[in-house]
Protein backbone atom coordinates (compact mmCIF):
# COMPACT_ATOMS: atom_id res chain seq x y z
CA UNK A 1 0.00 0.00 0.00
CA UNK A 2 2.88 2.37 0.82
CA UNK A 3 4.36 1.73 -2.63
CA UNK A 4 1.13 2.70 -4.39
CA UNK A 5 0.94 5.97 -2.46
CA UNK A 6 4.61 6.67 -3.21
CA UNK A 7 4.13 5.91 -6.91
CA UNK A 8 1.06 8.17 -7.04
CA UNK A 9 3.03 10.99 -5.38
CA UNK A 10 5.93 10.58 -7.80
CA UNK A 11 3.62 10.56 -10.82
CA UNK A 12 1.77 13.63 -9.60
CA UNK A 13 5.08 15.48 -9.22
CA UNK A 14 6.27 14.45 -12.67
CA UNK A 15 6.02 17.25 -15.29
CA UNK A 16 5.04 14.71 -17.95
CA UNK A 17 2.17 13.40 -15.87
CA UNK A 18 1.07 16.87 -14.74
CA UNK A 19 0.85 18.09 -18.34
CA UNK A 20 -1.72 15.39 -19.09
CA UNK A 21 -4.02 16.28 -16.20
CA UNK A 22 -7.24 18.08 -17.08
CA UNK A 23 -7.20 21.76 -16.18
CA UNK A 24 -10.75 21.89 -15.08
CA UNK A 25 -13.42 19.35 -15.88
CA UNK A 26 -15.81 22.18 -16.70
CA UNK A 27 -13.78 23.64 -19.59
CA UNK A 28 -14.81 22.21 -22.94
CA UNK A 29 -12.11 22.41 -25.61
CA UNK A 30 -12.91 22.05 -29.30
CA UNK A 31 -11.03 22.08 -32.59
CA UNK A 32 -7.49 21.94 -31.28
CA UNK A 33 -6.40 19.76 -34.16
CA UNK A 34 -5.79 23.25 -35.60
CA UNK A 35 -2.52 23.20 -33.65
CA UNK A 36 -1.27 20.20 -35.63
CA UNK A 37 0.36 22.57 -38.14
CA UNK A 38 2.66 24.02 -35.44
CA UNK A 39 3.09 20.94 -33.25
CA UNK A 40 6.85 20.79 -33.90
CA UNK A 41 7.53 24.30 -32.57
CA UNK A 42 5.08 24.38 -29.66
CA UNK A 43 7.69 23.02 -27.18
CA UNK A 44 9.85 26.11 -27.88
CA UNK A 45 7.26 28.13 -25.96
CA UNK A 46 8.21 26.34 -22.75
CA UNK A 47 4.54 25.65 -21.97
CA UNK A 48 4.58 21.91 -22.71
CA UNK A 49 3.46 20.06 -25.81
CA UNK A 50 -0.30 20.05 -25.23
CA UNK A 51 -1.56 23.35 -26.70
CA UNK A 52 -5.16 22.45 -25.94
CA UNK A 53 -4.28 22.26 -22.26
CA UNK A 54 -2.01 25.26 -21.84
CA UNK A 55 -4.01 27.65 -24.05
CA UNK A 56 -7.17 26.96 -22.01
CA UNK A 57 -5.26 27.22 -18.75
CA UNK A 58 -3.58 30.51 -19.73
CA UNK A 59 -6.88 32.04 -20.88
CA UNK A 60 -8.55 31.05 -17.59
CA UNK A 61 -5.66 32.61 -15.65
CA UNK A 62 -5.92 35.86 -17.64
CA UNK A 63 -9.70 36.04 -17.27
CA UNK A 64 -9.39 35.50 -13.52
CA UNK A 65 -6.70 38.21 -13.35
CA UNK A 66 -8.92 40.69 -15.18
CA UNK A 67 -12.15 39.86 -13.37
CA UNK A 68 -12.15 37.74 -10.23
CA UNK A 69 -14.78 35.04 -10.40
CA UNK A 70 -14.66 34.64 -14.20
CA UNK A 71 -15.03 31.01 -15.22
CA UNK A 72 -13.96 29.81 -18.66
CA UNK A 73 -16.44 27.18 -19.86
CA UNK A 74 -15.44 26.67 -23.50
CA UNK A 75 -12.47 27.28 -25.81
CA UNK A 76 -12.73 26.55 -29.52
CA UNK A 77 -9.80 26.91 -31.89
CA UNK A 78 -11.14 28.74 -34.96
CA UNK A 79 -8.31 28.09 -37.39
CA UNK A 80 -4.64 27.41 -37.85
CA UNK A 81 -2.41 29.34 -35.45
CA UNK A 82 -0.44 32.16 -37.02
CA UNK A 83 3.28 31.47 -36.75
CA UNK A 84 5.93 34.17 -37.22
CA UNK A 85 9.65 33.69 -36.74
CA UNK A 86 12.86 35.73 -36.83
CA UNK A 87 16.40 34.50 -37.32
CA UNK A 88 19.80 36.02 -36.65
CA UNK A 89 23.25 34.99 -37.86
CA UNK A 90 25.54 33.36 -35.35
CA UNK A 91 29.33 33.83 -35.25
CA UNK A 92 29.75 31.19 -37.98
CA UNK A 93 27.28 32.97 -40.25
CA UNK A 94 24.53 30.37 -39.82
CA UNK A 95 20.95 31.49 -39.40
CA UNK A 96 19.57 30.64 -35.97
CA UNK A 97 16.01 31.02 -34.72
CA UNK A 98 15.94 33.89 -32.23
CA UNK A 99 12.29 34.86 -31.91
CA UNK A 100 8.89 33.43 -32.74
CA UNK A 101 5.27 34.09 -32.02
CA UNK A 102 2.25 31.84 -32.25
CA UNK A 103 -1.26 33.31 -32.19
CA UNK A 104 -4.15 30.93 -31.51
CA UNK A 105 -7.46 32.34 -32.81
CA UNK A 106 -10.12 31.07 -30.41
CA UNK A 107 -13.75 31.59 -29.49
CA UNK A 108 -14.40 31.45 -25.77
CA UNK A 109 -17.39 31.32 -23.47
CA UNK A 110 -17.01 32.82 -20.03
CA UNK A 111 -19.39 32.84 -17.08
CA UNK A 112 -19.24 36.15 -15.22
CA UNK A 113 -21.78 37.17 -12.58
CA UNK A 114 -24.22 34.46 -13.71
CA UNK A 115 -24.04 35.63 -17.34
CA UNK A 116 -22.40 33.89 -20.28
CA UNK A 117 -20.20 36.09 -22.44
CA UNK A 118 -18.88 34.97 -25.83
CA UNK A 119 -15.71 36.44 -27.32
CA UNK A 120 -13.26 35.83 -30.12
CA UNK A 121 -9.70 36.33 -28.99
CA UNK A 122 -6.14 35.73 -30.07
CA UNK A 123 -4.08 34.01 -27.38
CA UNK A 124 -0.57 34.88 -28.51
CA UNK A 125 2.78 33.66 -27.23
CA UNK A 126 6.04 35.49 -28.00
CA UNK A 127 9.27 33.57 -27.37
CA UNK A 128 12.48 35.61 -27.47
CA UNK A 129 16.20 34.91 -27.08
CA UNK A 130 15.74 31.39 -28.44
CA UNK A 131 19.33 31.40 -29.70
CA UNK A 132 20.67 31.62 -26.14
CA UNK A 133 21.19 28.74 -23.75
CA UNK A 134 19.88 30.91 -20.91
CA UNK A 135 17.70 34.00 -20.80
CA UNK A 136 14.85 32.76 -22.96
CA UNK A 137 11.72 34.82 -22.42
CA UNK A 138 8.09 33.98 -23.22
CA UNK A 139 5.30 36.52 -22.91
CA UNK A 140 1.59 36.12 -23.52
CA UNK A 141 -0.94 38.49 -25.03
CA UNK A 142 -4.69 38.08 -24.69
CA UNK A 143 -6.30 40.20 -27.42
CA UNK A 144 -10.08 40.46 -27.69
CA UNK A 145 -11.09 40.60 -31.37
CA UNK A 146 -14.86 40.50 -30.97
CA UNK A 147 -17.23 40.39 -28.03
DRENDO-1510 file (C-alpha; in Angstrom, 1 decimal, always signed):
<recs>
REC; n; res; u; v; w
REC; 1; UNK; +0.0; +0.0; +0.0 .
REC; 2; UNK; +2.9; +2.4; +0.8 .
REC; 3; UNK; +4.4; +1.7; -2.6 .
REC; 4; UNK; +1.1; +2.7; -4.4 .
REC; 5; UNK; +0.9; +6.0; -2.5 .
REC; 6; UNK; +4.6; +6.7; -3.2 .
REC; 7; UNK; +4.1; +5.9; -6.9 .
REC; 8; UNK; +1.1; +8.2; -7.0 .
REC; 9; UNK; +3.0; +11.0; -5.4 .
REC; 10; UNK; +5.9; +10.6; -7.8 .
REC; 11; UNK; +3.6; +10.6; -10.8 .
REC; 12; UNK; +1.8; +13.6; -9.6 .
REC; 13; UNK; +5.1; +15.5; -9.2 .
REC; 14; UNK; +6.3; +14.5; -12.7 .
REC; 15; UNK; +6.0; +17.3; -15.3 .
REC; 16; UNK; +5.0; +14.7; -17.9 .
REC; 17; UNK; +2.2; +13.4; -15.9 .
REC; 18; UNK; +1.1; +16.9; -14.7 .
REC; 19; UNK; +0.8; +18.1; -18.3 .
REC; 20; UNK; -1.7; +15.4; -19.1 .
REC; 21; UNK; -4.0; +16.3; -16.2 .
REC; 22; UNK; -7.2; +18.1; -17.1 .
REC; 23; UNK; -7.2; +21.8; -16.2 .
REC; 24; UNK; -10.7; +21.9; -15.1 .
REC; 25; UNK; -13.4; +19.3; -15.9 .
REC; 26; UNK; -15.8; +22.2; -16.7 .
REC; 27; UNK; -13.8; +23.6; -19.6 .
REC; 28; UNK; -14.8; +22.2; -22.9 .
REC; 29; UNK; -12.1; +22.4; -25.6 .
REC; 30; UNK; -12.9; +22.0; -29.3 .
REC; 31; UNK; -11.0; +22.1; -32.6 .
REC; 32; UNK; -7.5; +21.9; -31.3 .
REC; 33; UNK; -6.4; +19.8; -34.2 .
REC; 34; UNK; -5.8; +23.2; -35.6 .
REC; 35; UNK; -2.5; +23.2; -33.7 .
REC; 36; UNK; -1.3; +20.2; -35.6 .
REC; 37; UNK; +0.4; +22.6; -38.1 .
REC; 38; UNK; +2.7; +24.0; -35.4 .
REC; 39; UNK; +3.1; +20.9; -33.3 .
REC; 40; UNK; +6.9; +20.8; -33.9 .
REC; 41; UNK; +7.5; +24.3; -32.6 .
REC; 42; UNK; +5.1; +24.4; -29.7 .
REC; 43; UNK; +7.7; +23.0; -27.2 .
REC; 44; UNK; +9.8; +26.1; -27.9 .
REC; 45; UNK; +7.3; +28.1; -26.0 .
REC; 46; UNK; +8.2; +26.3; -22.8 .
REC; 47; UNK; +4.5; +25.6; -22.0 .
REC; 48; UNK; +4.6; +21.9; -22.7 .
REC; 49; UNK; +3.5; +20.1; -25.8 .
REC; 50; UNK; -0.3; +20.1; -25.2 .
REC; 51; UNK; -1.6; +23.3; -26.7 .
REC; 52; UNK; -5.2; +22.4; -25.9 .
REC; 53; UNK; -4.3; +22.3; -22.3 .
REC; 54; UNK; -2.0; +25.3; -21.8 .
REC; 55; UNK; -4.0; +27.7; -24.0 .
REC; 56; UNK; -7.2; +27.0; -22.0 .
REC; 57; UNK; -5.3; +27.2; -18.7 .
REC; 58; UNK; -3.6; +30.5; -19.7 .
REC; 59; UNK; -6.9; +32.0; -20.9 .
REC; 60; UNK; -8.5; +31.1; -17.6 .
REC; 61; UNK; -5.7; +32.6; -15.7 .
REC; 62; UNK; -5.9; +35.9; -17.6 .
REC; 63; UNK; -9.7; +36.0; -17.3 .
REC; 64; UNK; -9.4; +35.5; -13.5 .
REC; 65; UNK; -6.7; +38.2; -13.3 .
REC; 66; UNK; -8.9; +40.7; -15.2 .
REC; 67; UNK; -12.2; +39.9; -13.4 .
REC; 68; UNK; -12.1; +37.7; -10.2 .
REC; 69; UNK; -14.8; +35.0; -10.4 .
REC; 70; UNK; -14.7; +34.6; -14.2 .
REC; 71; UNK; -15.0; +31.0; -15.2 .
REC; 72; UNK; -14.0; +29.8; -18.7 .
REC; 73; UNK; -16.4; +27.2; -19.9 .
REC; 74; UNK; -15.4; +26.7; -23.5 .
REC; 75; UNK; -12.5; +27.3; -25.8 .
REC; 76; UNK; -12.7; +26.5; -29.5 .
REC; 77; UNK; -9.8; +26.9; -31.9 .
REC; 78; UNK; -11.1; +28.7; -35.0 .
REC; 79; UNK; -8.3; +28.1; -37.4 .
REC; 80; UNK; -4.6; +27.4; -37.8 .
REC; 81; UNK; -2.4; +29.3; -35.5 .
REC; 82; UNK; -0.4; +32.2; -37.0 .
REC; 83; UNK; +3.3; +31.5; -36.7 .
REC; 84; UNK; +5.9; +34.2; -37.2 .
REC; 85; UNK; +9.7; +33.7; -36.7 .
REC; 86; UNK; +12.9; +35.7; -36.8 .
REC; 87; UNK; +16.4; +34.5; -37.3 .
REC; 88; UNK; +19.8; +36.0; -36.7 .
REC; 89; UNK; +23.2; +35.0; -37.9 .
REC; 90; UNK; +25.5; +33.4; -35.4 .
REC; 91; UNK; +29.3; +33.8; -35.2 .
REC; 92; UNK; +29.8; +31.2; -38.0 .
REC; 93; UNK; +27.3; +33.0; -40.3 .
REC; 94; UNK; +24.5; +30.4; -39.8 .
REC; 95; UNK; +20.9; +31.5; -39.4 .
REC; 96; UNK; +19.6; +30.6; -36.0 .
REC; 97; UNK; +16.0; +31.0; -34.7 .
REC; 98; UNK; +15.9; +33.9; -32.2 .
REC; 99; UNK; +12.3; +34.9; -31.9 .
REC; 100; UNK; +8.9; +33.4; -32.7 .
REC; 101; UNK; +5.3; +34.1; -32.0 .
REC; 102; UNK; +2.2; +31.8; -32.3 .
REC; 103; UNK; -1.3; +33.3; -32.2 .
REC; 104; UNK; -4.1; +30.9; -31.5 .
REC; 105; UNK; -7.5; +32.3; -32.8 .
REC; 106; UNK; -10.1; +31.1; -30.4 .
REC; 107; UNK; -13.7; +31.6; -29.5 .
REC; 108; UNK; -14.4; +31.5; -25.8 .
REC; 109; UNK; -17.4; +31.3; -23.5 .
REC; 110; UNK; -17.0; +32.8; -20.0 .
REC; 111; UNK; -19.4; +32.8; -17.1 .
REC; 112; UNK; -19.2; +36.1; -15.2 .
REC; 113; UNK; -21.8; +37.2; -12.6 .
REC; 114; UNK; -24.2; +34.5; -13.7 .
REC; 115; UNK; -24.0; +35.6; -17.3 .
REC; 116; UNK; -22.4; +33.9; -20.3 .
REC; 117; UNK; -20.2; +36.1; -22.4 .
REC; 118; UNK; -18.9; +35.0; -25.8 .
REC; 119; UNK; -15.7; +36.4; -27.3 .
REC; 120; UNK; -13.3; +35.8; -30.1 .
REC; 121; UNK; -9.7; +36.3; -29.0 .
REC; 122; UNK; -6.1; +35.7; -30.1 .
REC; 123; UNK; -4.1; +34.0; -27.4 .
REC; 124; UNK; -0.6; +34.9; -28.5 .
REC; 125; UNK; +2.8; +33.7; -27.2 .
REC; 126; UNK; +6.0; +35.5; -28.0 .
REC; 127; UNK; +9.3; +33.6; -27.4 .
REC; 128; UNK; +12.5; +35.6; -27.5 .
REC; 129; UNK; +16.2; +34.9; -27.1 .
REC; 130; UNK; +15.7; +31.4; -28.4 .
REC; 131; UNK; +19.3; +31.4; -29.7 .
REC; 132; UNK; +20.7; +31.6; -26.1 .
REC; 133; UNK; +21.2; +28.7; -23.7 .
REC; 134; UNK; +19.9; +30.9; -20.9 .
REC; 135; UNK; +17.7; +34.0; -20.8 .
REC; 136; UNK; +14.9; +32.8; -23.0 .
REC; 137; UNK; +11.7; +34.8; -22.4 .
REC; 138; UNK; +8.1; +34.0; -23.2 .
REC; 139; UNK; +5.3; +36.5; -22.9 .
REC; 140; UNK; +1.6; +36.1; -23.5 .
REC; 141; UNK; -0.9; +38.5; -25.0 .
REC; 142; UNK; -4.7; +38.1; -24.7 .
REC; 143; UNK; -6.3; +40.2; -27.4 .
REC; 144; UNK; -10.1; +40.5; -27.7 .
REC; 145; UNK; -11.1; +40.6; -31.4 .
REC; 146; UNK; -14.9; +40.5; -31.0 .
REC; 147; UNK; -17.2; +40.4; -28.0 .
</recs>
